Every structure is written in C-alpha cells, then in structure tokens.
C-alpha cells in the first residue's frame, strides 16, 4: 500500500528522517536518565515513548522498502554509526570543545549550528 502512495525513494527518505528524529529525541533522555540513575521511561515517559515509536515506524518502513531482514539490519546499523560517533565525541570531549572544533574546520558552520543545538 505504501508503494502506491509514495515512491521507494520517498519511503526510504522518510524512514531515515524518522529514524534520525527518533534517535535525536531519545538520546538526551537516555543521557539524563543515565546521569540520574533511573529508567528513561520513568524520567520522561512521553518523550521516550514518542522516540521509540518513531524509530519502530521507521524500521517498519525500511523493511517495506528493502524487503529483506539482512538488508534492514544492515541499513539500521549504518544509520546508527553517525549518531553513535557524535555521541561518543560529545561524551568524551564535551559540547564546547566539539562544537568549537567543528566550527573551526567546516566553513559555513554558523548556518548549521542552530540545527545541531
């Protein structure tokens, strides 16, 4: 049914945007819950649930587009690399140092900075 409404590229793009949005929503909740030593669904149940639902819907959409469990897991794994690397960098060096380093090395970063915050 989805393929009749949207092209495969549109479904795939929407799924990736939803996945990255879900990861972006859930990451701060997980970090704060870890810091306070409580479960994330207790710390912020609404935001946590919304993030998980976005991620699950995105994985289902990718499954419709890929039509293979192996390809779905490979696609999800590749999508987790970017947020994972960013999370490790921010945890290891702190936000001011990472943002300063990116600002110095990427021209036009001032335009992207509000979106990253």
Secondary structure, DSSP 8 states (H G I E B T S, - for coil): -HHHHS-HHHHHHHHHHHHHHHHHHHHHHHHHHHHHTS-HHHH-HHHHHHHHHHHHHHHHHHHHHH--HHHHHHHHHHHHHHHHHHHHHHHHH-HHHHHHHHHHHSTTHHHHHHHH-
